[in-house]
Amino acid sequence: MLPKKQRLTSVEIEEVMIKGKPLFSDFFVVKFIKNHTLEIAQGFKISAVSPKKPFSTAALRNKARRRIYSALTSFLETQKPKSGLLIAIVGNKKVLDIPLSDLSFSLEQTFRKGGIL
């Protein structure tokens, strides 16, 4: 799990979902926007989101979020996104079925494709 200061607040998540540029993968959608005040202060903020439509129960939503955070922390140990970005990762149902190594690799490929790294 990421430290709380590196995760998005609910207001920031709404802003990213409305104004963010999407990057599509088979397992999730990454939305991100540039935040100039954050660039000066601390770097980047990132959160995992699991919507209610594909995950019918809270247990499935929590499991999907935990898997995304787990893949994300292993990925962030080696690479860091550009500073000043607000990033939301919206998982779909396939997140529950793939191995964490594949999920981490897919995150890296998607981040590279969008120029986040």
Biopython code that builds the backbone (N, CA, C, O; Angstrom):
import numpy as np
from Bio.PDB.StructureBuilder import StructureBuilder

atoms = [
    (1, "MET", "N", (0.839, -1.181, 0.000)),
    (1, "MET", "CA", (0.000, 0.000, 0.000)),
    (1, "MET", "C", (0.885, 1.245, 0.000)),
    (1, "MET", "O", (1.912, 1.295, 0.676)),
    (2, "LEU", "N", (0.480, 2.210, -0.744)),
    (2, "LEU", "CA", (1.222, 3.461, -0.814)),
    (2, "LEU", "C", (0.937, 4.319, 0.410)),
    (2, "LEU", "O", (-0.132, 4.200, 1.010)),
    (3, "PRO", "N", (1.874, 5.180, 0.790)),
    (3, "PRO", "CA", (1.605, 6.110, 1.883)),
    (3, "PRO", "C", (0.457, 7.045, 1.517)),
    (3, "PRO", "O", (0.238, 7.336, 0.341)),
    (4, "LYS", "N", (-0.271, 7.511, 2.520)),
    (4, "LYS", "CA", (-1.454, 8.323, 2.282)),
    (4, "LYS", "C", (-1.130, 9.612, 1.524)),
    (4, "LYS", "O", (-1.941, 10.072, 0.720)),
    (5, "LYS", "N", (0.039, 10.196, 1.768)),
    (5, "LYS", "CA", (0.386, 11.447, 1.081)),
    (5, "LYS", "C", (0.645, 11.237, -0.407)),
    (5, "LYS", "O", (0.643, 12.205, -1.167)),
    (6, "GLN", "N", (0.869, 9.991, -0.844)),
    (6, "GLN", "CA", (1.071, 9.701, -2.269)),
    (6, "GLN", "C", (-0.213, 9.261, -2.957)),
    (6, "GLN", "O", (-0.217, 9.069, -4.173)),
    (7, "ARG", "N", (-1.311, 9.096, -2.206)),
    (7, "ARG", "CA", (-2.579, 8.701, -2.817)),
    (7, "ARG", "C", (-3.465, 9.912, -3.065)),
    (7, "ARG", "O", (-3.352, 10.929, -2.381)),
    (8, "LEU", "N", (-4.344, 9.793, -4.046)),
    (8, "LEU", "CA", (-5.269, 10.869, -4.389)),
    (8, "LEU", "C", (-6.395, 10.972, -3.370)),
    (8, "LEU", "O", (-6.820, 9.967, -2.800)),
    (9, "THR", "N", (-6.875, 12.190, -3.144)),
    (9, "THR", "CA", (-8.072, 12.388, -2.334)),
    (9, "THR", "C", (-9.293, 12.179, -3.229)),
    (9, "THR", "O", (-9.156, 12.084, -4.449)),
    (10, "SER", "N", (-10.470, 12.108, -2.641)),
    (10, "SER", "CA", (-11.676, 11.886, -3.435)),
    (10, "SER", "C", (-11.940, 13.053, -4.388)),
    (10, "SER", "O", (-12.437, 12.841, -5.494)),
    (11, "VAL", "N", (-11.619, 14.269, -3.981)),
    (11, "VAL", "CA", (-11.796, 15.434, -4.860)),
    (11, "VAL", "C", (-10.833, 15.340, -6.040)),
    (11, "VAL", "O", (-11.211, 15.637, -7.174)),
    (12, "GLU", "N", (-9.595, 14.931, -5.781)),
    (12, "GLU", "CA", (-8.620, 14.784, -6.855)),
    (12, "GLU", "C", (-9.000, 13.658, -7.804)),
    (12, "GLU", "O", (-8.787, 13.769, -9.011)),
    (13, "ILE", "N", (-9.565, 12.569, -7.271)),
    (13, "ILE", "CA", (-10.010, 11.461, -8.124)),
    (13, "ILE", "C", (-11.104, 11.930, -9.074)),
    (13, "ILE", "O", (-11.079, 11.606, -10.261)),
    (14, "GLU", "N", (-12.066, 12.693, -8.555)),
    (14, "GLU", "CA", (-13.129, 13.220, -9.415)),
    (14, "GLU", "C", (-12.557, 14.106, -10.518)),
    (14, "GLU", "O", (-12.979, 14.019, -11.672)),
    (15, "GLU", "N", (-11.598, 14.958, -10.163)),
    (15, "GLU", "CA", (-10.980, 15.849, -11.146)),
    (15, "GLU", "C", (-10.255, 15.049, -12.229)),
    (15, "GLU", "O", (-10.362, 15.360, -13.416)),
    (16, "VAL", "N", (-9.521, 14.023, -11.813)),
    (16, "VAL", "CA", (-8.792, 13.194, -12.776)),
    (16, "VAL", "C", (-9.763, 12.440, -13.675)),
    (16, "VAL", "O", (-9.524, 12.327, -14.878)),
    (17, "MET", "N", (-10.839, 11.930, -13.124)),
    (17, "MET", "CA", (-11.803, 11.174, -13.919)),
    (17, "MET", "C", (-12.498, 12.068, -14.950)),
    (17, "MET", "O", (-12.818, 11.610, -16.047)),
    (18, "ILE", "N", (-12.731, 13.322, -14.614)),
    (18, "ILE", "CA", (-13.402, 14.237, -15.541)),
    (18, "ILE", "C", (-12.442, 14.801, -16.580)),
    (18, "ILE", "O", (-12.740, 14.788, -17.774)),
    (19, "LYS", "N", (-11.282, 15.302, -16.126)),
    (19, "LYS", "CA", (-10.370, 16.021, -17.011)),
    (19, "LYS", "C", (-9.212, 15.180, -17.533)),
    (19, "LYS", "O", (-8.478, 15.627, -18.414)),
    (20, "GLY", "N", (-9.035, 13.978, -17.008)),
    (20, "GLY", "CA", (-7.846, 13.197, -17.307)),
    (20, "GLY", "C", (-7.771, 12.624, -18.708)),
    (20, "GLY", "O", (-8.784, 12.340, -19.347)),
    (21, "LYS", "N", (-6.539, 12.463, -19.165)),
    (21, "LYS", "CA", (-6.271, 11.830, -20.454)),
    (21, "LYS", "C", (-6.226, 10.315, -20.227)),
    (21, "LYS", "O", (-5.480, 9.852, -19.364)),
    (22, "PRO", "N", (-7.010, 9.532, -20.982)),
    (22, "PRO", "CA", (-7.035, 8.075, -20.745)),
    (22, "PRO", "C", (-5.963, 7.313, -21.530)),
    (22, "PRO", "O", (-5.617, 7.663, -22.658)),
    (23, "LEU", "N", (-5.459, 6.271, -20.896)),
    (23, "LEU", "CA", (-4.580, 5.297, -21.530)),
    (23, "LEU", "C", (-5.204, 3.931, -21.291)),
    (23, "LEU", "O", (-5.473, 3.568, -20.146)),
    (24, "PHE", "N", (-5.437, 3.175, -22.346)),
    (24, "PHE", "CA", (-6.161, 1.923, -22.223)),
    (24, "PHE", "C", (-5.227, 0.720, -22.239)),
    (24, "PHE", "O", (-4.238, 0.681, -22.971)),
    (25, "SER", "N", (-5.573, -0.258, -21.410)),
    (25, "SER", "CA", (-4.882, -1.532, -21.351)),
    (25, "SER", "C", (-5.957, -2.621, -21.320)),
    (25, "SER", "O", (-7.142, -2.311, -21.204)),
    (26, "ASP", "N", (-5.561, -3.882, -21.423)),
    (26, "ASP", "CA", (-6.531, -4.970, -21.341)),
    (26, "ASP", "C", (-7.107, -5.118, -19.938)),
    (26, "ASP", "O", (-8.211, -5.634, -19.770)),
    (27, "PHE", "N", (-6.370, -4.671, -18.942)),
    (27, "PHE", "CA", (-6.748, -4.929, -17.553)),
    (27, "PHE", "C", (-7.224, -3.704, -16.792)),
    (27, "PHE", "O", (-7.851, -3.839, -15.742)),
    (28, "PHE", "N", (-6.941, -2.512, -17.300)),
    (28, "PHE", "CA", (-7.300, -1.288, -16.594)),
    (28, "PHE", "C", (-7.238, -0.096, -17.537)),
    (28, "PHE", "O", (-6.777, -0.208, -18.673)),
    (29, "VAL", "N", (-7.705, 1.038, -17.053)),
    (29, "VAL", "CA", (-7.591, 2.320, -17.751)),
    (29, "VAL", "C", (-6.832, 3.254, -16.813)),
    (29, "VAL", "O", (-7.177, 3.380, -15.638)),
    (30, "VAL", "N", (-5.811, 3.900, -17.332)),
    (30, "VAL", "CA", (-5.048, 4.868, -16.553)),
    (30, "VAL", "C", (-5.464, 6.253, -17.020)),
    (30, "VAL", "O", (-5.406, 6.559, -18.211)),
    (31, "LYS", "N", (-5.889, 7.098, -16.065)),
    (31, "LYS", "CA", (-6.211, 8.487, -16.387)),
    (31, "LYS", "C", (-5.254, 9.365, -15.604)),
    (31, "LYS", "O", (-4.982, 9.110, -14.431)),
    (32, "PHE", "N", (-4.739, 10.411, -16.262)),
    (32, "PHE", "CA", (-3.800, 11.290, -15.577)),
    (32, "PHE", "C", (-3.935, 12.721, -16.054)),
    (32, "PHE", "O", (-4.338, 12.984, -17.187)),
    (33, "ILE", "N", (-3.586, 13.649, -15.158)),
    (33, "ILE", "CA", (-3.538, 15.074, -15.484)),
    (33, "ILE", "C", (-2.289, 15.666, -14.845)),
    (33, "ILE", "O", (-1.726, 15.100, -13.908)),
    (34, "LYS", "N", (-1.873, 16.794, -15.356)),
    (34, "LYS", "CA", (-0.711, 17.517, -14.825)),
    (34, "LYS", "C", (-1.199, 18.501, -13.768)),
    (34, "LYS", "O", (-2.193, 19.197, -13.975)),
    (35, "ASN", "N", (-0.497, 18.559, -12.634)),
    (35, "ASN", "CA", (-0.828, 19.465, -11.554)),
    (35, "ASN", "C", (0.437, 20.245, -11.214)),
    (35, "ASN", "O", (1.378, 19.681, -10.656)),
    (36, "HIS", "N", (0.471, 21.529, -11.542)),
    (36, "HIS", "CA", (1.695, 22.317, -11.389)),
    (36, "HIS", "C", (2.058, 22.573, -9.934)),
    (36, "HIS", "O", (3.242, 22.649, -9.608)),
    (37, "THR", "N", (1.077, 22.708, -9.054)),
    (37, "THR", "CA", (1.403, 22.928, -7.640)),
    (37, "THR", "C", (2.027, 21.681, -7.027)),
    (37, "THR", "O", (2.894, 21.780, -6.158)),
    (38, "LEU", "N", (1.594, 20.518, -7.474)),
    (38, "LEU", "CA", (2.151, 19.263, -6.978)),
    (38, "LEU", "C", (3.574, 19.069, -7.478)),
    (38, "LEU", "O", (4.402, 18.480, -6.783)),
    (39, "GLU", "N", (3.864, 19.559, -8.677)),
    (39, "GLU", "CA", (5.199, 19.417, -9.263)),
    (39, "GLU", "C", (6.245, 20.089, -8.377)),
    (39, "GLU", "O", (7.347, 19.567, -8.208)),
    (40, "ILE", "N", (5.909, 21.222, -7.823)),
    (40, "ILE", "CA", (6.833, 21.948, -6.963)),
    (40, "ILE", "C", (6.943, 21.261, -5.603)),
    (40, "ILE", "O", (8.029, 21.179, -5.029)),
    (41, "ALA", "N", (5.813, 20.769, -5.092)),
    (41, "ALA", "CA", (5.776, 20.272, -3.722)),
    (41, "ALA", "C", (6.380, 18.890, -3.536)),
    (41, "ALA", "O", (7.396, 18.760, -2.853)),
    (42, "GLN", "N", (5.786, 17.849, -4.122)),
    (42, "GLN", "CA", (6.198, 16.510, -3.700)),
    (42, "GLN", "C", (6.320, 15.459, -4.778)),
    (42, "GLN", "O", (6.731, 14.345, -4.455)),
    (43, "GLY", "N", (6.009, 15.710, -5.990)),
    (43, "GLY", "CA", (6.189, 14.686, -7.001)),
    (43, "GLY", "C", (4.894, 14.274, -7.667)),
    (43, "GLY", "O", (4.340, 15.034, -8.461)),
    (44, "PHE", "N", (4.401, 13.086, -7.359)),
    (44, "PHE", "CA", (3.212, 12.566, -8.015)),
    (44, "PHE", "C", (2.273, 11.967, -6.971)),
    (44, "PHE", "O", (2.680, 11.652, -5.853)),
    (45, "LYS", "N", (0.998, 11.817, -7.367)),
    (45, "LYS", "CA", (0.001, 11.142, -6.542)),
    (45, "LYS", "C", (-0.696, 10.116, -7.430)),
    (45, "LYS", "O", (-0.951, 10.367, -8.609)),
    (46, "ILE", "N", (-1.000, 8.959, -6.847)),
    (46, "ILE", "CA", (-1.568, 7.870, -7.642)),
    (46, "ILE", "C", (-2.543, 7.078, -6.780)),
    (46, "ILE", "O", (-2.317, 6.905, -5.582)),
    (47, "SER", "N", (-3.626, 6.598, -7.385)),
    (47, "SER", "CA", (-4.608, 5.783, -6.676)),
    (47, "SER", "C", (-5.205, 4.728, -7.592)),
    (47, "SER", "O", (-5.250, 4.883, -8.813)),
    (48, "ALA", "N", (-5.663, 3.651, -6.963)),
    (48, "ALA", "CA", (-6.373, 2.591, -7.675)),
    (48, "ALA", "C", (-7.863, 2.753, -7.409)),
    (48, "ALA", "O", (-8.281, 3.014, -6.281)),
    (49, "VAL", "N", (-8.654, 2.597, -8.456)),
    (49, "VAL", "CA", (-10.102, 2.737, -8.353)),
    (49, "VAL", "C", (-10.737, 1.473, -8.915)),
    (49, "VAL", "O", (-10.337, 0.983, -9.971)),
    (50, "SER", "N", (-11.726, 0.951, -8.204)),
    (50, "SER", "CA", (-12.463, -0.206, -8.725)),
    (50, "SER", "C", (-13.955, 0.134, -8.697)),
    (50, "SER", "O", (-14.551, 0.226, -7.624)),
    (51, "PRO", "N", (-14.547, 0.317, -9.861)),
    (51, "PRO", "CA", (-15.942, 0.734, -9.947)),
    (51, "PRO", "C", (-16.917, -0.371, -9.541)),
    (51, "PRO", "O", (-16.572, -1.552, -9.515)),
    (52, "LYS", "N", (-18.112, 0.037, -9.235)),
    (52, "LYS", "CA", (-19.131, -0.881, -8.739)),
    (52, "LYS", "C", (-19.727, -1.765, -9.842)),
    (52, "LYS", "O", (-20.158, -2.884, -9.566)),
    (53, "LYS", "N", (-19.755, -1.281, -11.070)),
    (53, "LYS", "CA", (-20.395, -2.044, -12.142)),
    (53, "LYS", "C", (-19.710, -3.388, -12.423)),
    (53, "LYS", "O", (-20.399, -4.408, -12.430)),
    (54, "PRO", "N", (-18.391, -3.444, -12.656)),
    (54, "PRO", "CA", (-17.782, -4.754, -12.913)),
    (54, "PRO", "C", (-17.583, -5.602, -11.657)),
    (54, "PRO", "O", (-17.562, -6.831, -11.733)),
    (55, "PHE", "N", (-17.437, -4.945, -10.499)),
    (55, "PHE", "CA", (-17.220, -5.666, -9.240)),
    (55, "PHE", "C", (-18.461, -5.500, -8.375)),
    (55, "PHE", "O", (-18.650, -4.460, -7.743)),
    (56, "SER", "N", (-19.301, -6.520, -8.347)),
    (56, "SER", "CA", (-20.614, -6.394, -7.721)),
    (56, "SER", "C", (-20.562, -6.300, -6.198)),
    (56, "SER", "O", (-21.429, -5.666, -5.596)),
    (57, "THR", "N", (-19.572, -6.912, -5.566)),
    (57, "THR", "CA", (-19.507, -6.882, -4.111)),
    (57, "THR", "C", (-18.305, -6.060, -3.642)),
    (57, "THR", "O", (-17.337, -5.868, -4.378)),
    (58, "ALA", "N", (-18.389, -5.590, -2.421)),
    (58, "ALA", "CA", (-17.292, -4.813, -1.847)),
    (58, "ALA", "C", (-16.030, -5.658, -1.716)),
    (58, "ALA", "O", (-14.922, -5.141, -1.861)),
    (59, "ALA", "N", (-16.185, -6.934, -1.448)),
    (59, "ALA", "CA", (-15.025, -7.815, -1.314)),
    (59, "ALA", "C", (-14.242, -7.892, -2.628)),
    (59, "ALA", "O", (-13.011, -7.873, -2.613)),
    (60, "LEU", "N", (-14.935, -7.977, -3.752)),
    (60, "LEU", "CA", (-14.266, -8.011, -5.051)),
    (60, "LEU", "C", (-13.602, -6.676, -5.377)),
    (60, "LEU", "O", (-12.499, -6.645, -5.923)),
    (61, "ARG", "N", (-14.279, -5.564, -5.038)),
    (61, "ARG", "CA", (-13.693, -4.243, -5.271)),
    (61, "ARG", "C", (-12.414, -4.072, -4.452)),
    (61, "ARG", "O", (-11.415, -3.558, -4.956)),
    (62, "ASN", "N", (-12.443, -4.501, -3.199)),
    (62, "ASN", "CA", (-11.262, -4.401, -2.341)),
    (62, "ASN", "C", (-10.124, -5.278, -2.854)),
    (62, "ASN", "O", (-8.963, -4.869, -2.843)),
    (63, "LYS", "N", (-10.463, -6.483, -3.301)),
    (63, "LYS", "CA", (-9.446, -7.392, -3.826)),
    (63, "LYS", "C", (-8.781, -6.798, -5.070)),
    (63, "LYS", "O", (-7.561, -6.862, -5.220)),
    (64, "ALA", "N", (-9.590, -6.223, -5.954)),
    (64, "ALA", "CA", (-9.041, -5.611, -7.169)),
    (64, "ALA", "C", (-8.124, -4.446, -6.814)),
    (64, "ALA", "O", (-7.038, -4.314, -7.379)),
    (65, "ARG", "N", (-8.555, -3.604, -5.881)),
    (65, "ARG", "CA", (-7.719, -2.475, -5.459)),
    (65, "ARG", "C", (-6.415, -2.947, -4.828)),
    (65, "ARG", "O", (-5.354, -2.387, -5.105)),
    (66, "ARG", "N", (-6.485, -3.969, -3.987)),
    (66, "ARG", "CA", (-5.275, -4.504, -3.349)),
    (66, "ARG", "C", (-4.303, -5.072, -4.384)),
    (66, "ARG", "O", (-3.092, -4.882, -4.268)),
    (67, "ARG", "N", (-4.826, -5.763, -5.387)),
    (67, "ARG", "CA", (-3.957, -6.328, -6.430)),
    (67, "ARG", "C", (-3.278, -5.215, -7.241)),
    (67, "ARG", "O", (-2.095, -5.315, -7.565)),
    (68, "ILE", "N", (-4.020, -4.168, -7.561)),
    (68, "ILE", "CA", (-3.437, -3.054, -8.313)),
    (68, "ILE", "C", (-2.360, -2.368, -7.471)),
    (68, "ILE", "O", (-1.279, -2.069, -7.977)),
    (69, "TYR", "N", (-2.648, -2.117, -6.194)),
    (69, "TYR", "CA", (-1.653, -1.484, -5.325)),
    (69, "TYR", "C", (-0.419, -2.362, -5.161)),
    (69, "TYR", "O", (0.701, -1.853, -5.119)),
    (70, "SER", "N", (-0.612, -3.665, -5.069)),
    (70, "SER", "CA", (0.515, -4.575, -4.923)),
    (70, "SER", "C", (1.413, -4.538, -6.159)),
    (70, "SER", "O", (2.636, -4.456, -6.039)),
    (71, "ALA", "N", (0.816, -4.598, -7.327)),
    (71, "ALA", "CA", (1.589, -4.513, -8.571)),
    (71, "ALA", "C", (2.244, -3.142, -8.700)),
    (71, "ALA", "O", (3.367, -3.027, -9.193)),
    (72, "LEU", "N", (1.552, -2.120, -8.262)),
    (72, "LEU", "CA", (2.061, -0.763, -8.352)),
    (72, "LEU", "C", (3.264, -0.545, -7.442)),
    (72, "LEU", "O", (4.237, 0.083, -7.858)),
    (73, "THR", "N", (3.221, -1.042, -6.220)),
    (73, "THR", "CA", (4.345, -0.856, -5.310)),
    (73, "THR", "C", (5.583, -1.590, -5.809)),
    (73, "THR", "O", (6.691, -1.065, -5.704)),
    (74, "SER", "N", (5.416, -2.797, -6.349)),
    (74, "SER", "CA", (6.575, -3.503, -6.886)),
    (74, "SER", "C", (7.133, -2.781, -8.117)),
    (74, "SER", "O", (8.343, -2.779, -8.343)),
    (75, "PHE", "N", (6.258, -2.174, -8.901)),
    (75, "PHE", "CA", (6.685, -1.419, -10.073)),
    (75, "PHE", "C", (7.375, -0.119, -9.667)),
    (75, "PHE", "O", (8.375, 0.259, -10.277)),
    (76, "LEU", "N", (6.854, 0.578, -8.638)),
    (76, "LEU", "CA", (7.408, 1.864, -8.227)),
    (76, "LEU", "C", (8.747, 1.738, -7.508)),
    (76, "LEU", "O", (9.443, 2.738, -7.331)),
    (77, "GLU", "N", (9.120, 0.530, -7.091)),
    (77, "GLU", "CA", (10.435, 0.343, -6.475)),
    (77, "GLU", "C", (11.552, 0.568, -7.487)),
    (77, "GLU", "O", (12.646, 1.000, -7.122)),
    (78, "THR", "N", (11.281, 0.279, -8.751)),
    (78, "THR", "CA", (12.315, 0.410, -9.773)),
    (78, "THR", "C", (12.162, 1.670, -10.618)),
    (78, "THR", "O", (13.164, 2.212, -11.087)),
    (79, "GLN", "N", (10.934, 2.153, -10.826)),
    (79, "GLN", "CA", (10.684, 3.286, -11.709)),
    (79, "GLN", "C", (9.789, 4.298, -11.015)),
    (79, "GLN", "O", (8.946, 3.927, -10.198)),
    (80, "LYS", "N", (9.964, 5.562, -11.331)),
    (80, "LYS", "CA", (9.131, 6.628, -10.779)),
    (80, "LYS", "C", (8.493, 7.424, -11.912)),
    (80, "LYS", "O", (9.164, 7.749, -12.892)),
    (81, "PRO", "N", (7.193, 7.745, -11.789)),
    (81, "PRO", "CA", (6.547, 8.607, -12.788)),
    (81, "PRO", "C", (7.098, 10.029, -12.721)),
    (81, "PRO", "O", (7.754, 10.407, -11.751)),
    (82, "LYS", "N", (6.826, 10.799, -13.749)),
    (82, "LYS", "CA", (7.237, 12.200, -13.774)),
    (82, "LYS", "C", (6.558, 12.950, -12.640)),
    (82, "LYS", "O", (5.466, 12.580, -12.208)),
    (83, "SER", "N", (7.205, 14.000, -12.159)),
    (83, "SER", "CA", (6.615, 14.757, -11.060)),
    (83, "SER", "C", (5.498, 15.662, -11.577)),
    (83, "SER", "O", (5.489, 16.065, -12.740)),
    (84, "GLY", "N", (4.572, 15.965, -10.696)),
    (84, "GLY", "CA", (3.467, 16.845, -11.039)),
    (84, "GLY", "C", (2.282, 16.162, -11.674)),
    (84, "GLY", "O", (1.446, 16.831, -12.281)),
    (85, "LEU", "N", (2.179, 14.833, -11.553)),
    (85, "LEU", "CA", (1.068, 14.105, -12.168)),
    (85, "LEU", "C", (0.107, 13.575, -11.110)),
    (85, "LEU", "O", (0.521, 13.120, -10.044)),
    (86, "LEU", "N", (-1.167, 13.643, -11.422)),
    (86, "LEU", "CA", (-2.211, 12.969, -10.661)),
    (86, "LEU", "C", (-2.677, 11.801, -11.514)),
    (86, "LEU", "O", (-3.120, 12.000, -12.645)),
    (87, "ILE", "N", (-2.581, 10.576, -10.982)),
    (87, "ILE", "CA", (-2.840, 9.376, -11.775)),
    (87, "ILE", "C", (-3.891, 8.525, -11.075)),
    (87, "ILE", "O", (-3.785, 8.264, -9.877)),
    (88, "ALA", "N", (-4.906, 8.092, -11.822)),
    (88, "ALA", "CA", (-5.917, 7.159, -11.319)),
    (88, "ALA", "C", (-5.908, 5.925, -12.208)),
    (88, "ALA", "O", (-5.954, 6.031, -13.434)),
    (89, "ILE", "N", (-5.847, 4.745, -11.578)),
    (89, "ILE", "CA", (-5.867, 3.477, -12.303)),
    (89, "ILE", "C", (-7.212, 2.816, -12.026)),
    (89, "ILE", "O", (-7.508, 2.444, -10.891)),
    (90, "VAL", "N", (-8.021, 2.671, -13.067)),
    (90, "VAL", "CA", (-9.363, 2.097, -12.943)),
    (90, "VAL", "C", (-9.307, 0.663, -13.454)),
    (90, "VAL", "O", (-9.121, 0.431, -14.648)),
    (91, "GLY", "N", (-9.466, -0.290, -12.554)),
    (91, "GLY", "CA", (-9.369, -1.696, -12.919)),
    (91, "GLY", "C", (-10.653, -2.240, -13.511)),
    (91, "GLY", "O", (-11.738, -1.722, -13.249)),
    (92, "ASN", "N", (-10.524, -3.295, -14.318)),
    (92, "ASN", "CA", (-11.701, -4.020, -14.793)),
    (92, "ASN", "C", (-11.645, -5.451, -14.264)),
    (92, "ASN", "O", (-10.741, -5.786, -13.499)),
    (93, "LYS", "N", (-12.576, -6.281, -14.650)),
    (93, "LYS", "CA", (-12.709, -7.619, -14.075)),
    (93, "LYS", "C", (-11.508, -8.529, -14.324)),
    (93, "LYS", "O", (-11.265, -9.453, -13.548)),
    (94, "LYS", "N", (-10.759, -8.282, -15.388)),
    (94, "LYS", "CA", (-9.603, -9.122, -15.714)),
    (94, "LYS", "C", (-8.468, -8.972, -14.702)),
    (94, "LYS", "O", (-7.575, -9.818, -14.653)),
    (95, "VAL", "N", (-8.488, -7.915, -13.899)),
    (95, "VAL", "CA", (-7.442, -7.684, -12.895)),
    (95, "VAL", "C", (-7.399, -8.829, -11.879)),
    (95, "VAL", "O", (-6.335, -9.145, -11.346)),
    (96, "LEU", "N", (-8.523, -9.435, -11.618)),
    (96, "LEU", "CA", (-8.593, -10.493, -10.611)),
    (96, "LEU", "C", (-7.989, -11.808, -11.093)),
    (96, "LEU", "O", (-7.650, -12.659, -10.271)),
    (97, "ASP", "N", (-7.846, -11.996, -12.404)),
    (97, "ASP", "CA", (-7.457, -13.292, -12.949)),
    (97, "ASP", "C", (-5.989, -13.424, -13.348)),
    (97, "ASP", "O", (-5.495, -14.543, -13.480)),
    (98, "ILE", "N", (-5.289, -12.324, -13.540)),
    (98, "ILE", "CA", (-3.919, -12.422, -14.060)),
    (98, "ILE", "C", (-2.897, -12.427, -12.920)),
    (98, "ILE", "O", (-3.188, -11.928, -11.833)),
    (99, "PRO", "N", (-1.710, -12.982, -13.150)),
    (99, "PRO", "CA", (-0.650, -12.943, -12.136)),
    (99, "PRO", "C", (-0.155, -11.510, -11.905)),
    (99, "PRO", "O", (-0.236, -10.667, -12.798)),
    (100, "LEU", "N", (0.349, -11.250, -10.714)),
    (100, "LEU", "CA", (0.818, -9.911, -10.373)),
    (100, "LEU", "C", (1.984, -9.457, -11.243)),
    (100, "LEU", "O", (2.111, -8.269, -11.541)),
    (101, "SER", "N", (2.838, -10.396, -11.653)),
    (101, "SER", "CA", (3.965, -10.011, -12.503)),
    (101, "SER", "C", (3.472, -9.481, -13.853)),
    (101, "SER", "O", (4.025, -8.514, -14.378)),
    (102, "ASP", "N", (2.445, -10.103, -14.409)),
    (102, "ASP", "CA", (1.876, -9.625, -15.672)),
    (102, "ASP", "C", (1.186, -8.277, -15.496)),
    (102, "ASP", "O", (1.244, -7.419, -16.377)),
    (103, "LEU", "N", (0.533, -8.100, -14.347)),
    (103, "LEU", "CA", (-0.136, -6.839, -14.061)),
    (103, "LEU", "C", (0.889, -5.712, -13.928)),
    (103, "LEU", "O", (0.677, -4.614, -14.442)),
    (104, "SER", "N", (1.988, -5.982, -13.246)),
    (104, "SER", "CA", (3.048, -4.996, -13.087)),
    (104, "SER", "C", (3.675, -4.657, -14.445)),
    (104, "SER", "O", (3.950, -3.491, -14.726)),
    (105, "PHE", "N", (3.899, -5.662, -15.275)),
    (105, "PHE", "CA", (4.453, -5.444, -16.614)),
    (105, "PHE", "C", (3.495, -4.607, -17.463)),
    (105, "PHE", "O", (3.928, -3.722, -18.201)),
    (106, "SER", "N", (2.197, -4.886, -17.359)),
    (106, "SER", "CA", (1.202, -4.134, -18.112)),
    (106, "SER", "C", (1.157, -2.670, -17.647)),
    (106, "SER", "O", (0.991, -1.762, -18.461)),
    (107, "LEU", "N", (1.304, -2.451, -16.347)),
    (107, "LEU", "CA", (1.371, -1.081, -15.829)),
    (107, "LEU", "C", (2.563, -0.332, -16.433)),
    (107, "LEU", "O", (2.436, 0.811, -16.872)),
    (108, "GLU", "N", (3.709, -0.991, -16.446)),
    (108, "GLU", "CA", (4.907, -0.360, -16.990)),
    (108, "GLU", "C", (4.725, -0.022, -18.471)),
    (108, "GLU", "O", (5.076, 1.074, -18.906)),
    (109, "GLN", "N", (4.179, -0.957, -19.237)),
    (109, "GLN", "CA", (3.982, -0.719, -20.672)),
    (109, "GLN", "C", (3.007, 0.431, -20.914)),
    (109, "GLN", "O", (3.229, 1.259, -21.798)),
    (110, "THR", "N", (1.934, 0.484, -20.135)),
    (110, "THR", "CA", (0.944, 1.532, -20.303)),
    (110, "THR", "C", (1.515, 2.895, -19.920)),
    (110, "THR", "O", (1.260, 3.889, -20.599)),
    (111, "PHE", "N", (2.288, 2.944, -18.832)),
    (111, "PHE", "CA", (2.913, 4.191, -18.414)),
    (111, "PHE", "C", (3.907, 4.689, -19.470)),
    (111, "PHE", "O", (3.978, 5.885, -19.754)),
    (112, "ARG", "N", (4.664, 3.763, -20.041)),
    (112, "ARG", "CA", (5.625, 4.147, -21.089)),
    (112, "ARG", "C", (4.899, 4.664, -22.337)),
    (112, "ARG", "O", (5.316, 5.647, -22.951)),
    (113, "LYS", "N", (3.815, 3.989, -22.695)),
    (113, "LYS", "CA", (3.043, 4.388, -23.883)),
    (113, "LYS", "C", (2.495, 5.799, -23.737)),
    (113, "LYS", "O", (2.441, 6.555, -24.707)),
    (114, "GLY", "N", (2.089, 6.152, -22.526)),
    (114, "GLY", "CA", (1.506, 7.482, -22.300)),
    (114, "GLY", "C", (2.513, 8.555, -21.947)),
    (114, "GLY", "O", (2.138, 9.717, -21.791)),
    (115, "GLY", "N", (3.793, 8.198, -21.816)),
    (115, "GLY", "CA", (4.802, 9.184, -21.482)),
    (115, "GLY", "C", (4.801, 9.586, -20.021)),
    (115, "GLY", "O", (5.267, 10.673, -19.678)),
    (116, "ILE", "N", (4.292, 8.737, -19.165)),
    (116, "ILE", "CA", (4.247, 9.032, -17.735)),
    (116, "ILE", "C", (5.609, 8.796, -17.093)),
    (116, "ILE", "O", (5.954, 9.464, -16.119)),
    (117, "LEU", "N", (6.378, 7.868, -17.617)),
    (117, "LEU", "CA", (7.713, 7.587, -17.062)),
    (117, "LEU", "C", (8.760, 8.490, -17.677)),
    (117, "LEU", "O", (9.938, 8.396, -17.331)),
]
sb = StructureBuilder()
sb.init_structure("model")
sb.init_model(0)
sb.init_chain("A")
sb.init_seg("    ")
for serial, (resi, resn, name, xyz) in enumerate(atoms, 1):
    if name == "N":
        sb.init_residue(resn, " ", resi, " ")
    sb.init_atom(name, np.array(xyz, "f"), 0.0, 1.0, " ", f" {name:<3s}", serial, name[0])
structure = sb.get_structure()
